[in-house]
């Protein structure tokens, strides 16, 4: 899923130069992928049986691989949009099923262990960046799509026999412990958390889509792809490390810190040129974007707000759709203005997180392993086969 969803970022500059793709069309392709992602996530949420189906997982793996191969078989922007739409839907279903399985089978394990598994998204990002970094020297954008399809096929084969989740009860479900009145009084904090996480969806996805192209504007061509490799490498341990830090610091404090660091990483290449700034930016972004999801979803579960994971991931997914559309008018002047705006949005998310800190109900209300480590996604369905996000 990490390859299939994020390889578009390092291939985008190659499509600009080799396929004549405009910046605006590139943003539209990204939006199509995020729309598909939201649709796929909602499908996994509204039809619980999808989350527990090996057939759906395998079909999604095949579809995702096929859409990557199909990108090189046409020069039609309309067909590309359809392929990226399908890739988004397949990516969401793969992630929902994988996370559901993971949290189900590791329910009684330490919270940081699922975080390491979620690092697979980061590993996919790193592999996709490394693939494009090598191919850009000897081949074109079409070969990059073919190679990414081949890599995805290999990883799909390795995950072919993943076992679906085990059905479990959740708070508020028949036979489960009811939500306490004290938990109900925590609902007023959920609005700040929802606002923060939705704004993060808008801001993070701009960097997640255009960071390589933005770095390429002021650095040698290899730096952008190399930076994307670093994003993935930094993301691999991030969920586990943020989950561990949750033992010592409160989730609102961690969320605020992660968002501030991420905003600095996003804006850095827009303000400072050079290889060093690009690599620092990549590291800060990679180390925080999965971590923010880890913290926010765990905080929502802690508050025991009804359908919290569902609502948070829906807001986040909607933000991902809005991000490219919001910055599209700025892309006529390059990508730097888009990164500045994205950083401002993430700062706004940090402000909402700061509001969350005021009187946040600490304590031990959280349902074990409901959300730790969840990256970007409506993996919500993991905890949500019950409260059905």
N, C-alpha and C positions, 0 to 999 in steps of 0.2 A: 504494500500500500504506500509506503514511503517513496518508492521509486515511481510507481504509477501516478501518484498524485503530484509529486513535486519535481519530477524531471523536467517539466515544462519551464521552470525558472531558468536553469542554465542553458536550455535549448533556445529560449526566446531570442537572445541576441543573434544566434545563428540564423534564425528565421527572418529577423529583420534584414540581415545582410544578404542571405542567400535566396529567400523566398519572396522578398519584397513586402513582408508583413509590416503594416504601419503600427505606430505605437497605440493608436486608438483601437485597431483591430486586435492587437495583442491583449489589451485590457478586456475586450469583449470575450475573447477566448477564455481568459481567466474567470470572468464572471459566469460563463456557461458552466465551467467546471464546478464552481461553488454552488450554483443553482442545482446542478445534478447531485452534489453532495448533500444538500439540504433535503432534496426529494428522497434520496436513498436512505438518509437517516430517519426521516419521518416514516418511510415504509417499514423499516425495522422496528419502529416504535409502535405504529398503529396495528401492525400484524405480528404479534408476538411469536408466532410459529416460525417466522423467517429467521429469528435469532437462534433458534435451536435446530436449524436444518443444515446438515452437511451438504445437501444438494445445492442449496442457495449459495453457500460459501464457494463451492467448486464452480458453479456457474458464474459467479461474480469474478473469480480469479481468471476464468477463460475470457470473459467479456473485457476485463481490464487489459489483459495482454493483447487481445485483438484490437482494441482501440488505439493502443500505442503503435502497433504495426500499421494500422490504417492511416495514421497521420502522415506517413511518408508516401502514401499511394495517391495523393491528390494535392492539387494546388487551390482547391476551393475553400474559401473562408467559411462558407455556410456548412460544408461537410466537416471541416475542422471543428466548428462550434458544436455540431451534433456529436462528434466523437468525444470531445472534452466533456460534454454533458453526460454521456454514457459512462465515461471514465469516472466522473465525480460520483455518480450513483453507485457504481460498482465499488469504488473505494470506501464509501460510507458503509455499505453493507458488510464488506470485509472487516472493517474496523469494528463495527458494532458486534459482529459475531465473535471476532477474536477477543475483544475485551470482555464480552459476556462469558465466554469460555474461561478466560484467564481468571476473572474475579470469582467465578463459581468454583473452579478447581483449587484456587489458592486462598479460599476464604479464611482458613485458619493459619495462614502463614504471615510472617512479618510484612508490614505495609510497604516496606521499601522493595520487596521482591517483585510485585507487579510493576513497580516503577522501572526496574531493569528491563522487563519485557517490553514496556512501552518504548524503551530506547530503540526498539527495532525501527520505529519511524525515523529516528535520527540516523540509524545505520543505512536505511534506504536513501535518505537525502545525501549522505556522504558518498555512497556508491554511485548514485546518479551523477553527482558532481564530478567524481573521479572519472567516470565513463566519458562524459562530455569533454573534460579537460584533456583526455588522451585523444579522443576522436577529432577534436577541432583542429588538430595539427595535420591530420592525414585524410579527413573526410568532411562531408557536409552535413547539413541539418537532417537530411533524409536518412543518412546512415546512423545518425544519433538516435532517431526514433526507432529504427530497426534494432539497434543494439539494446536500447532500453526495453523493447518488447522481449528480446531474448533473455535479458537479465531477469525481468519480471516472471517469465515462464519458468526459469530455474527456481526462483524463490517460491513460485506457486506450487511447483512439484514438491518442494520441501515441506510446504504447509498443507498439503492435500488431505492428510488424515487428521487434521486438528479436530478434537472432540468438542462438540457444542456444549453449551452451559448446562448445568444441573438446575432444575427448577427449584427455587427457594422462596420462602415467605419473606415479606418485608413489612416494616411498621405500617399499621393501618390496614393491612390485608386481613381477610378472614382467617382467624386462628392465630394471628400475630398480636404482639403486644400493642395496645392503642397508644397513640401519641399523647403525651402528657400535657396538661394545661400549661405547665411551665414552658414546654417546647413551643406551644402555640403563641406564647407571648414573644417569642424571638422573631416572629414574622416581619416585624418592622425593619429589621436589618437586611432582609432579603432584597428589598428594592435597591438599596445601595450596591449590593453585590451584583445584582442583575445588570444594573447600569454599567458598573465597572467592567464586567465580563463582555457585555455587548460592545462597548467602546473598544475593548481590547481586540475583539474580532475584526473591527473596522481597521484599526491601526496596524495590527500585526500582519494582516494579509497583504497590505500594500508592500511591506518589506519582503514578505514571503514570496511575492510575485515578481517584484521589480528590482530587488537588491542587486542581483548579478548584472542586470543591464545598467543600473545606475553606477555601479563601480566601474563598469567597462567604459563609461563616458570619460573618465579621467585617469584610467590606469591601463597598463598593457592587457591584452585580451585574456591572457591566462589567469590574471588575478581574480576576475569575476568568478570563473569556474572553481579556482582554488579556494576562494572565500566560501563558496557553497559547500565544498567538502568540509571546511572547518565548521560551518553551521551544523552539519550533520554530526560531526565528531563531538562537538560540544553538547549536542542534544542527547546523545546516547545515554550518559549517566545522569542527565539533569533531573528527570522525574524522581529517580531514587534518592538523589542528594537533597532535593527540596523536601521530599517526604521525611527524610531523616531530620532535617532542620526543624520540621514541625514538632518534634519532640521537645525542643528547647524554646522556640519562639511561637507566638500566636500566629494564626493564619492571616488575620488582617495586616499584621506587621510584615509578614513575609510577602503577602500580595503587593503591598505598597512598595517594598524594596525591589521586588522583581520587576514591577512596572516602570519604576524610575530608571533602573538599570537598562531595561529594554528600550525605553525612549531615547536614552543616551546613545545606545548602539545604533538605533535606526537613523538618527539625525547626523551621526558622525561623518559618514562619507559625503553628505551634502554640504558640510561645513569645512572639512579638511580633506585635501587631496593626498594621494600617495598610497603606497602599498600597506604601510603600517596601519594607517587609519582604516583601510578596508578590512584588514584581517582582525583588528580589534573589534570593529563593528560586527563582523561575522560571528566572532566568539561570543560577544555579549548577547546577540540575538539568539543564537543557537542555545545558549545556556539558560534562557529565560522563557521562550515561547511555550515549551511543553510544561515548564515549571508553573507558569501562571495558570494553566488549565488544571494541573495537579492540585494547586492550592484552592482555586475558586470552586471546583467541584466538591472537594472535601469540605470546604466551608459551608456550601449549600446543604450537604448531607448532615453536617453538624447542627445546622439550624432546624433540621427536620421540617422544612417547609414542604407542603405537599407537592409532589412531582418536581422537586427542585432541580434534579439533574436534567430532566426533560426541558424545563423552562430555560435553564442556563445554556444548554447546548443549542437550543433553538435560537435564542438571542445571539449567541456566538456565530452560528451558521448564517443568520440573517446579516450580521455585521460583515462577514466575509463576502457576501454578495454586494453590499453597499460600498465596501472599500475601493475596489477598482473603478466603480461607477463614479464615486466621489472625486477621485483624482484624475479621471480621464481628461477633463478640460485642461489640466496642467501639463499633460504629457507632450503637448506641442512644443514645449520649451525644454524638453528633456525630463529626466526623472528626479532631479534634485528637489524641486519644489514639492513633488509628491511625497518624498521622504520627510521633508520638513512638516508637511501637513499631517502625515501619519504619526510622527513623533508628538505633535501637539495633541492628537486624539488620544494617544497612549498616556500622555500626561493628564488629560481629563479623566481617563480611567483610574489613574493613580489618585486623583483628588477624590473620586467616589470611594476608592479603597480607604482613604484617610477618614472619610465620614464613617465608614464601616467600623473603624477602630473605636469609635466613641461608644462606650458601654457595651461592646460586643460580649455576648454571654459565653464566657469560657466555661469549661467544665467537660464532662464526659458524656454528652448526649449523642455523639456521633455513632452511626451504625458501622461496625467494623468492616473495613474493606469495601464500603459502598462506592467510594470514589477515588482513593489515593492513586495517583499516577495517571489519571485519565488525560490524554492529550486532546487537543482541539476538537474532539468529536462527540457526537451523539452516541458515543459508546454508552452513553446514558442507558441505552437499552440494557446494558449489563445489569445495573441495579434496577432497571425500570421494567423488566418483564413483569414487574409487580405493580409499580405505580405508573406504568406505561407512559414514558415521556412522549 
